[in-house]
Amino acid sequence: MHTLERFLGAKCQYVVSRPNETINQMIGWGLKHTAIKAERIASRTGLPYFCIEDGFLRSLGLGVEGAQAHSLVVDYTGIYYDASRPSDLENLIKTSSLSVEELNRAEKGLGLLRTHRLCKYNKSVDTPLELADNRSAVLVVDQTYGDTSIRAGLASESHFHQMLRSAISENPDAEIIVKIHPDVISGKKRGYLQALAEQEGCKVIGQDISPWSMFDRVDKVYVVTSQLGFDALIAGKEVHCFGVPFYSGWGLTKDRQSVARRNVERTLAEIFYAAYFRYCRYINPYTNRKCEFEDTLSLIVEQKRQWKRFQGIWLGVGFSPWKRSFIPHFLGGKSRVAFSRSLNKRPKASPGTNILVWANRVNGSLVEQCQLTRLNLWRIEDGFLRSVGLGADLVTPISLVLDSRGIYFDAHNPSDLETLLNSVNFSSIILAQARKLRHQLVKDRVTKYNVGREKLPCELALPKDKKIILVPGQVESDASIACGSPVLKSNLSLLKQVRAKNPDAYIIYKPHPDVVCGARKGDVPKVAGSLYNTLIECGEISQLLDKVDEVHTMSSLSGFEALLREIRVVTYGLPFYAGWGLTEDTLLIDRDSEAFDFHAFKLRRQRRLKLDQLIAGALLLYPVYVDQRSGEFINAETTIEILKQCRKADRRENFILKAFRWYRSQFLKY
């Protein structure tokens, strides 16, 4: 009900028999029996009535599996799959007249669907369809028995048998492939063609395979009323219709039935624009914001990319119960991951299993065990847009990074992030997306933790005749210093270096939020007061970045956030954003050390990046973003909007959080 209210922009309630005075319209879902009842009530009470149904680009997974709906159609005349009467979609197609701008948008939309191989649902396996020989092939599409769209599409069981026999007789030299619904193969539902297809010696496909995998191999597609026929038109295939789906009767398909109302010819772009742009409504189900077709497509593309990325068997090792509650979402669902308690025991897993471990807990013994037993070791860590609140306070992350080579903060070894920054040919599309994302982050002041929403001290008055330097403190026990800062290991040593290099500068020191709240180690001694001009513990770091000329850091993410604002960054360690020509890296200037191979590091990062390329790699391609409520994959743009919404919510510290922090400070060691 809540989802429906988001789509319609109005309050909704169920009606059993008679609507109360607050009801001014009745709606029903397609042609379900409940919809027929709703239409009767509307007729009896004189209320307007309209139909709703899932849109043509619905989601990554199936609705029956709980996947959030991204699109919906609203029809005040009929419903698109009911050919016995007009519908809003049919009328839109009949009156279609596209401007040059609309035509270009339609052609671009069709191209995006082809490029990303999308259809209504998008979780099917997209692997090549293997056939016995190189003969031409014809696809015949079955449907589940009693599907409402069959009767509404003026068809019956006899049309399915006629379709299969026609496909065989009209294509005597081709291999006939019959796509059976997976539920029919499993015995959960009945279909129309399985027995006849086996009798005729056709190749029967029952697995859940992407329609695009089949389109790659076939020349013609035979359907009764399935929407797969329209997907086939988008793929450029010849489509034969034995019922009357919404896309037949307009001159694009080979039709065995006709409807007198459909008496004009239309192009694919015209039908597509009417159906996907004028008829469908789109919403981001994770932010509750209405959006456009292109936004929905971009979101589903990212969901599909992440879902494909983490295929296989996963074993999480050494995770606390708290982390076990959210880790499965970042791998595509609970069924894909099991957990083992100990890091010390050899993981009991078959070769090829993906072993997932929190990055700072990986040791040499585990690496050796995985290599010997042919297990794939993945390291996991918080993402760069993590949450509203601290991990130390057990706030669930909205983003994580999973790395199959190393981890982004370890300068000693390559990581997936370093590899993609070195090798990816960033397209103009992803660079434009990165540019837009950067402006959005800066404008909305979204950071990693989004804490310290208090304003900066009002007495903060910065000199106009001095260089203003921000030195962000770090958690000194953090792995990002152990692995990413080969020389300096403490906030005090950093402050000494910065002051020595900038004796006349005005230095602001801001401790890490985890240190301020007492969760982690990183306090500087009082003697450090002579090394900085101002200590600021509260307030968003983004507010400080607006006021400074430079940021000097060992390996803090604040350096990356400064780069987003095109502020000069000087590094004293080797964070993931160093070595690409965007920062001034003090350690890479004629330095040699037995403890760290600087020459090898420089060889690994020889590419000169532009800022948008760094952002595309670090924020678009490397992390995994997950909606905390639904557990579904999301994209970076949705993540920013969710963080903004969470930040606006009232999140005053409650008693439980205060008690937890006191307990941690008294009894838990760093």
C-alpha positions in Angstrom: 0.0 0.0 0.0 2.8 2.4 0.9 4.5 1.7 -2.5 1.2 2.4 -4.3 0.8 5.7 -2.5 4.3 6.7 -3.6 3.4 6.1 -7.2 0.0 7.8 -7.2 0.9 10.6 -4.9 -2.2 10.1 -2.8 -3.4 8.3 0.3 -4.8 4.8 -0.4 -6.9 2.3 1.6 -8.5 -1.0 1.0 -12.3 -1.1 0.4 -14.2 -4.4 1.2 -17.7 -3.5 0.2 -18.6 0.2 0.4 -16.2 3.1 0.3 -16.4 5.8 3.0 -16.7 9.5 2.3 -12.9 10.0 2.1 -12.7 7.8 -1.0 -13.0 9.8 -4.3 -11.6 7.2 -6.8 -11.5 3.4 -7.0 -8.5 1.4 -8.4 -8.0 -2.2 -9.3 -4.9 -4.3 -10.2 -5.3 -5.2 -13.9 -7.9 -7.8 -14.5 -7.6 -9.7 -11.2 -10.9 -10.7 -9.5 -10.3 -8.0 -6.9 -10.2 -5.4 -9.7 -13.5 -6.6 -11.1 -15.0 -6.2 -7.7 -13.5 -2.7 -7.3 -14.9 -1.7 -10.7 -18.4 -2.9 -9.7 -18.2 -0.9 -6.5 -17.1 2.1 -8.4 -20.0 1.7 -10.9 -22.5 1.3 -8.1 -21.3 4.3 -6.2 -20.6 6.6 -9.2 -16.9 6.9 -8.4 -14.2 7.1 -11.1 -12.3 3.9 -11.7 -8.9 3.1 -13.2 -6.5 0.1 -13.5 -2.9 -0.2 -12.4 -0.2 -2.8 -13.3 3.5 -3.3 -13.2 5.5 -1.3 -15.7 7.5 -2.6 -18.6 10.8 -2.0 -16.9 9.9 -3.2 -13.4 12.9 -4.3 -11.4 16.0 -6.4 -11.1 14.3 -9.4 -9.5 10.7 -10.7 -9.5 7.9 -9.1 -7.6 7.0 -12.5 -6.1 10.5 -12.6 -4.6 9.9 -9.2 -2.9 11.8 -7.0 -5.4 10.9 -3.4 -5.2 8.8 -2.1 -8.1 10.5 0.7 -10.1 7.6 1.4 -12.5 3.8 1.3 -12.7 1.2 1.9 -15.4 -2.1 3.7 -14.7 -4.9 3.3 -17.2 -8.2 5.2 -17.0 -9.7 3.5 -20.1 -8.8 -0.2 -19.8 -5.5 -2.0 -19.4 -2.8 -2.5 -22.0 -3.0 -6.3 -22.3 -6.8 -6.3 -22.7 -7.4 -6.2 -26.5 -11.2 -6.6 -26.1 -11.5 -2.9 -25.4 -9.4 0.3 -25.8 -6.8 1.3 -23.3 -4.9 4.5 -22.6 -1.8 2.9 -24.2 -3.6 1.9 -27.3 -4.9 5.5 -27.6 -1.5 6.9 -27.0 -0.1 4.7 -29.8 -2.8 5.7 -32.2 -2.3 9.4 -31.6 1.5 9.1 -31.5 3.3 12.1 -33.1 6.8 12.5 -31.9 8.8 15.7 -32.0 12.5 15.5 -33.0 13.5 15.7 -29.4 11.1 12.9 -28.4 12.2 10.7 -31.3 15.8 11.2 -30.3 15.0 10.3 -26.7 13.1 7.2 -27.8 16.0 6.0 -30.0 18.5 6.6 -27.2 16.2 4.7 -24.8 16.0 1.7 -27.2 19.8 1.8 -27.5 20.2 1.8 -23.8 18.0 -1.3 -23.4 20.0 -3.1 -26.1 23.3 -2.1 -24.7 22.5 -3.2 -21.2 20.3 -6.1 -22.3 17.4 -5.1 -20.1 13.7 -6.2 -20.1 10.9 -6.3 -17.5 12.8 -8.4 -15.0 16.6 -8.6 -15.1 17.9 -11.3 -12.8 18.0 -14.1 -15.4 21.4 -15.6 -16.2 22.8 -14.0 -19.4 24.9 -16.8 -20.9 25.3 -17.9 -24.5 22.6 -20.3 -25.7 24.3 -23.5 -26.8 22.7 -25.4 -29.7 23.7 -28.6 -31.4 24.6 -27.1 -34.8 24.9 -23.8 -36.7 21.4 -24.0 -38.2 19.1 -21.0 -38.0 16.9 -21.1 -35.0 13.4 -20.0 -34.1 12.2 -19.2 -30.6 8.6 -20.2 -29.6 7.5 -18.7 -26.2 5.2 -20.6 -23.9 3.2 -19.0 -21.1 1.8 -20.3 -17.8 -1.6 -21.9 -18.0 -4.5 -19.5 -17.4 -2.4 -16.3 -17.6 -4.9 -13.4 -17.7 -3.1 -11.8 -20.6 -3.9 -14.8 -22.8 -7.7 -14.5 -22.5 -7.5 -10.7 -22.6 -5.3 -11.0 -25.6 -8.1 -12.9 -27.5 -6.2 -16.2 -27.4 -6.7 -19.7 -25.9 -4.9 -23.0 -25.6 -5.5 -23.8 -29.3 -3.5 -20.7 -30.3 -0.4 -22.1 -28.5 -0.6 -25.4 -30.4 -1.3 -23.6 -33.7 1.8 -21.3 -33.0 4.2 -24.2 -32.4 3.0 -26.2 -35.5 3.2 -23.0 -37.6 6.7 -22.3 -36.4 7.7 -25.9 -37.4 6.1 -25.8 -40.8 7.2 -22.3 -41.7 10.8 -22.9 -40.8 11.5 -26.5 -42.0 15.3 -26.1 -41.9 15.5 -24.3 -38.6 16.0 -25.6 -35.0 12.8 -24.9 -33.1 13.5 -23.8 -29.5 10.5 -23.7 -27.1 11.0 -21.6 -24.0 9.0 -23.0 -21.1 8.4 -21.1 -17.9 10.8 -22.4 -15.1 7.7 -23.0 -12.8 6.3 -25.4 -15.4 9.6 -27.4 -15.5 9.6 -27.6 -11.7 6.0 -28.8 -11.6 4.7 -25.7 -9.7 2.6 -24.5 -12.7 1.2 -25.8 -16.0 2.1 -24.5 -19.4 0.7 -25.1 -22.9 3.6 -26.5 -25.0 5.9 -28.8 -23.0 4.3 -32.1 -24.1 3.8 -31.1 -27.7 7.3 -29.6 -27.9 8.8 -32.9 -26.7 6.5 -34.9 -29.0 7.7 -32.8 -32.0 11.4 -33.1 -31.1 11.9 -29.4 -30.3 14.6 -28.2 -28.0 13.0 -27.3 -24.7 14.5 -24.6 -22.5 13.2 -24.5 -18.9 16.0 -22.7 -17.1 15.8 -19.1 -16.1 17.8 -17.6 -19.0 17.9 -14.0 -20.2 15.8 -13.3 -23.2 18.8 -11.6 -24.7 20.8 -14.8 -24.6 18.1 -16.4 -26.8 17.8 -13.3 -29.1 21.5 -13.6 -29.8 21.0 -17.0 -31.4 17.5 -16.9 -33.1 16.2 -15.1 -36.2 12.5 -15.2 -35.5 10.3 -15.2 -32.3 6.8 -16.7 -32.1 4.5 -15.5 -29.2 0.9 -15.5 -28.2 0.7 -12.4 -25.9 4.1 -12.5 -24.0 5.9 -9.2 -23.5 9.0 -11.1 -24.6 7.7 -10.4 -28.1 8.2 -6.7 -27.6 11.7 -7.3 -26.2 12.4 -9.3 -29.4 11.3 -6.3 -31.5 13.8 -4.1 -29.6 16.4 -6.7 -30.3 15.6 -6.5 -34.1 13.9 -9.9 -34.5 11.0 -10.9 -36.7 8.0 -11.4 -34.3 4.9 -13.5 -35.1 1.9 -12.9 -32.8 -0.9 -15.4 -32.4 -2.8 -13.4 -29.8 -3.2 -9.6 -29.6 -0.5 -8.1 -27.3 -0.2 -4.3 -27.0 2.5 -4.1 -29.7 0.7 -6.1 -32.4 -1.5 -4.6 -35.1 0.7 -1.6 -35.8 2.6 -3.0 -38.8 5.7 -4.2 -36.8 4.7 -7.8 -36.3 3.4 -10.8 -38.3 -0.1 -11.0 -37.0 -2.5 -14.0 -37.1 -5.3 -11.9 -35.5 -6.4 -8.3 -36.1 -8.3 -5.6 -34.2 -10.2 -3.1 -36.2 -9.3 -0.3 -33.8 -5.6 -0.6 -34.7 -5.8 0.8 -38.2 -2.6 2.8 -38.4 1.1 1.9 -38.8 3.6 2.9 -36.1 7.3 2.7 -35.8 9.1 0.9 -33.0 10.2 4.2 -31.6 6.7 5.6 -31.5 5.3 2.5 -29.7 8.2 2.5 -27.4 7.8 6.2 -26.5 4.1 5.8 -25.9 4.6 2.7 -23.7 7.8 3.6 -21.7 7.6 7.3 -21.5 4.0 8.4 -21.7 2.2 5.4 -20.2 4.6 4.3 -17.5 5.3 6.1 -14.2 8.7 5.7 -12.6 9.8 6.0 -9.0 13.0 5.3 -7.0 11.6 2.9 -4.5 14.5 3.5 -2.0 14.1 7.3 -1.9 10.4 7.5 -2.6 11.2 10.1 -5.3 9.5 10.1 -8.7 12.0 9.9 -11.6 12.3 9.3 -15.3 12.8 6.2 -17.4 16.5 7.0 -17.7 17.0 7.2 -14.0 15.3 3.9 -13.4 17.3 2.3 -16.2 20.6 3.6 -14.7 19.7 2.3 -11.3 18.7 -1.2 -12.6 21.9 -1.4 -14.7 23.9 -0.8 -11.5 21.9 -3.4 -9.6 22.4 -5.9 -12.4 26.2 -5.2 -12.5 26.6 -5.8 -8.7 24.4 -8.9 -8.7 26.5 -10.4 -11.5 29.7 -9.3 -9.8 29.2 -11.4 -6.7 28.0 -14.7 -8.2 29.3 -17.9 -6.6 29.6 -19.5 -3.2 30.7 -17.2 -0.3 32.0 -18.0 3.2 32.4 -15.1 5.6 35.1 -15.8 8.2 35.5 -14.1 11.6 32.5 -11.8 11.4 30.7 -10.6 14.6 26.9 -11.3 14.8 26.2 -7.6 14.2 28.1 -7.7 10.9 26.5 -11.0 9.9 23.2 -9.3 9.9 24.0 -7.0 7.0 26.9 -8.6 5.1 24.6 -10.9 3.0 22.8 -8.0 1.5 26.1 -6.8 -0.1 26.4 -10.2 -1.8 22.9 -10.4 -3.2 21.0 -12.3 -0.5 21.3 -14.6 2.5 21.3 -17.7 0.4 24.6 -16.8 -1.1 26.8 -16.6 2.0 27.5 -18.8 5.0 29.7 -17.8 8.0 32.5 -19.4 10.0 33.6 -18.1 13.4 37.3 -18.5 13.6 40.1 -17.0 11.6 42.6 -19.5 13.2 40.9 -22.6 11.8 41.3 -23.6 8.2 38.2 -22.6 6.3 36.1 -25.7 5.4 35.2 -24.9 1.8 35.5 -26.5 -1.6 38.0 -25.1 -4.2 36.6 -22.0 -5.9 34.7 -20.7 -2.8 35.0 -17.0 -2.1 36.4 -16.4 1.4 35.4 -13.0 2.7 37.3 -11.4 5.6 37.4 -8.0 7.2 40.5 -6.4 5.6 42.4 -5.6 8.8 42.0 -9.2 10.1 43.7 -10.8 7.1 47.0 -12.4 8.1 49.7 -14.2 6.2 48.5 -17.6 7.4 45.1 -17.1 6.0 46.5 -15.9 2.7 48.7 -19.0 2.5 45.8 -21.3 3.4 43.6 -19.8 0.6 46.3 -20.2 -1.9 47.0 -23.8 -1.0 43.4 -24.8 -1.1 42.5 -22.8 -4.2 40.0 -20.5 -2.3 39.4 -17.0 -3.6 40.2 -14.5 -0.8 38.3 -11.3 -0.7 38.9 -8.4 1.7 36.0 -6.2 2.9 36.0 -2.7 4.3 33.7 0.3 4.8 32.9 2.3 1.7 33.6 6.0 1.2 30.0 7.0 1.7 29.3 4.9 4.7 26.4 6.0 6.8 24.9 8.7 9.0 26.7 7.8 12.2 29.9 5.9 13.2 30.7 2.2 12.7 32.0 2.4 16.3 28.5 3.1 17.4 27.3 0.0 15.4 25.6 2.1 12.7 24.9 -0.2 9.7 26.8 0.8 6.6 25.1 1.7 3.3 28.3 1.0 1.4 31.2 -1.4 1.6 34.1 -2.3 -0.7 34.9 -5.9 -1.6 38.4 -6.4 -3.0 39.7 -9.6 -4.7 43.3 -8.4 -4.9 44.1 -6.4 -1.7 42.4 -3.4 -0.2 42.4 0.3 -1.2 44.3 1.5 1.9 47.2 -0.9 1.6 49.9 0.8 -0.4 52.2 -2.3 -0.2 50.1 -4.3 -2.7 47.8 -3.8 -5.7 44.0 -3.6 -5.1 41.0 -3.8 -7.3 40.6 -0.1 -7.0 44.2 0.6 -8.1 43.8 -1.9 -11.0 40.7 -0.3 -12.4 42.1 3.2 -12.0 45.1 2.0 -14.0 43.3 0.1 -16.7 39.7 1.2 -17.2 38.8 3.2 -20.3 36.4 5.6 -18.7 33.6 6.4 -21.2 32.2 9.8 -21.6 28.9 8.6 -20.0 30.5 7.5 -16.8 32.7 10.6 -16.6 29.6 12.8 -17.0 28.0 10.7 -14.2 31.1 11.2 -12.0 31.1 14.9 -12.6 27.4 15.2 -11.7 28.0 13.0 -8.6 30.9 15.3 -7.5 28.7 18.4 -7.7 26.0 16.6 -5.8 28.3 15.6 -3.0 29.8 19.1 -2.6 26.4 20.8 -2.8 24.7 18.5 -0.3 27.7 18.2 2.0 27.6 14.4 2.0 30.7 12.7 3.5 31.7 9.3 4.8 30.0 9.4 8.2 27.9 12.6 8.0 28.3 13.3 11.7 29.0 16.5 13.5 26.1 18.4 12.0 26.7 21.2 14.6 27.9 24.4 13.1 31.5 25.4 13.4 32.3 27.5 16.4 31.0 31.0 15.8 34.2 32.5 17.1 36.2 30.9 14.4 37.9 33.8 12.7 40.5 32.9 10.1 43.3 35.3 9.1 43.1 36.6 5.5 46.8 37.1 5.2 47.9 33.6 6.0 47.6 30.2 4.2 44.9 28.1 6.0 45.8 24.4 6.3 43.4 21.7 7.6 45.1 18.7 9.2 42.5 16.0 9.8 43.3 13.5 12.5 43.1 9.8 12.1 42.6 6.7 14.2 46.2 5.8 15.0 45.4 2.1 15.4 43.6 2.0 12.0 44.9 -0.2 9.3 44.9 2.7 6.9 47.9 4.1 8.8 49.7 0.8 9.3 49.3 -0.1 5.6 49.1 3.3 3.9 51.5 5.6 5.8 54.9 4.0 5.7 56.8 6.8 7.6 54.4 8.8 9.8 52.3 6.8 12.2 50.8 9.3 14.6 48.8 12.5 14.5 51.5 14.3 16.5 54.2 13.4 14.0 52.0 14.6 11.2 51.4 17.9 12.9 55.2 18.3 13.4 55.8 17.8 9.8 53.1 20.2 8.6 54.3 22.9 11.0 57.9 22.4 10.0 57.0 22.8 6.3 54.6 25.6 6.9 55.9 27.7 9.8 53.8 30.8 8.9 50.6 29.0 8.0 47.4 29.0 10.1 46.8 25.3 10.9 43.4 23.9 12.0 43.5 20.4 13.6 40.3 18.3 13.6 40.5 15.0 15.4 38.7 11.9 13.9 35.1 11.5 15.1 35.8 8.0 16.5 38.6 9.6 18.7 36.4 12.5 19.9 33.6 10.1 21.0 36.2 7.9 22.8 35.9 4.9 20.6 39.4 4.7 19.1 42.9 5.8 19.8 44.3 9.0 18.3 44.5 11.8 20.9 47.4 14.1 20.6 49.2 15.2 23.8 48.8 18.7 25.1 52.3 19.7 23.9 50.9 19.5 20.3 48.9 22.7 21.0 51.9 24.7 19.8 51.8 22.9 16.5 48.3 24.2 15.4 46.4 27.4 15.8 42.9 26.0 16.3 41.4 22.7 17.5 38.0 21.9 16.2 36.2 18.8 17.5 32.6 19.4 16.4 31.0 20.4 13.1 31.0 18.8 9.7 34.4 18.6 8.0 32.7 19.9 4.8 32.2 23.2 6.5 35.9 23.4 7.2 36.8 22.5 3.7 34.9 25.6 2.5 37.3 27.7 4.5 40.8 26.2 3.9 43.4 26.6 1.2 45.1 23.2 1.7 44.6 19.8 3.4 47.6 18.0 4.7 47.1 14.3 5.7 48.7 11.0 6.1 46.0 8.9 4.4 42.7 10.3 5.6 39.6 10.2 3.3 39.3 13.9 4.0 42.0 14.4 1.4 39.8 12.8 -1.2 36.9 15.0 0.0 39.1 18.0 -0.5 39.9 16.9 -4.0 36.2 16.8 -4.8 36.3 20.6 -4.0 39.5 21.1 -6.0 41.4 22.0 -2.9 45.2 21.4 -2.9 46.1 18.2 -1.0 49.5 17.3 0.4 49.9 13.7 1.4 52.5 12.3 4.0 51.3 8.8 3.4 50.2 6.9 0.3 46.3 6.8 0.3 44.4 5.5 -2.7 44.1 8.9 -4.2 47.9 9.6 -4.1 50.3 8.9 -7.0 47.9 9.8 -9.8 49.1 13.4 -10.4 46.2 15.0 -8.4 48.0 15.4 -5.1 51.4 16.6 -3.9 52.9 13.4 -2.4 55.8 14.1 -0.1 56.9 10.5 0.1 57.3 10.1 -3.6 60.0 12.7 -4.0 63.4 11.0 -4.3 62.8 8.7 -1.3 64.3 5.3 -0.7 63.6 2.9 2.2 64.2 -0.6 3.2 60.8 -0.8 4.9 58.8 0.2 1.8 59.4 -0.1 -1.9 58.6 3.4 -3.2 59.9 2.6 -6.6 57.5 -0.3 -7.0 54.6 1.9 -5.8 55.4 4.5 -8.4 55.6 1.9 -11.1 52.1 0.6 -10.2 50.6 4.1 -10.4 52.1 5.6 -13.5 48.8 6.7 -15.1 47.9 10.4 -14.8 44.3 10.7 -13.9 41.8 13.5 -14.1 39.6 14.1 -11.1 36.5 12.7 -12.7 38.3 9.5 -13.5 39.3 9.1 -9.9 35.8 9.7 -8.8 34.4 7.3 -11.3 36.7 4.6 -10.1 36.4 5.3 -6.3 32.7 6.1 -6.0 31.0 4.4 -9.0 32.8 1.2 -9.9 34.6 0.1 -6.7 32.0 0.2 -3.9 28.8 -1.7 -3.3 25.8 0.3 -2.2 22.8 -1.3 -0.5 19.5 0.1 0.7 19.3 -0.8 4.4 15.5 -1.3 4.5 15.0 -3.5 1.5 18.5 -5.1 1.4 18.7 -4.4 -2.4 21.6 -3.0 -4.4 21.4 0.7 -5.2 23.6 3.2 -7.0 25.7 6.1 -5.7 23.1 8.7 -6.6 20.5 6.9 -4.6 22.9 6.5 -1.7 23.5 10.2 -1.5 19.8 10.9 -1.4 19.2 8.3 1.3 22.1 9.7 3.4 20.6 13.2 3.0 17.2 11.9 4.2 18.7 10.1 7.2 20.7 13.2 8.1 17.6 15.3 8.2 15.8 12.9 10.5 15.9 13.5 14.2 18.9 11.4 15.4 19.6 12.8 18.8 21.7 10.5 20.9 19.5 8.2 22.9 20.1 6.5 26.2 21.2 3.2 24.7 23.8 4.9 22.6 25.2 6.9 25.5 25.3 3.8 27.7 27.1 1.8 24.9 29.7 4.5 24.5 30.3 4.6 28.3 30.6 0.8 28.4 33.0 0.9 25.5 35.2 3.6 27.0 35.4 1.7 30.3 35.8 -2.0 29.3 36.7 -2.3 25.6 40.3 -1.9 24.5 41.3 -0.3 21.2 
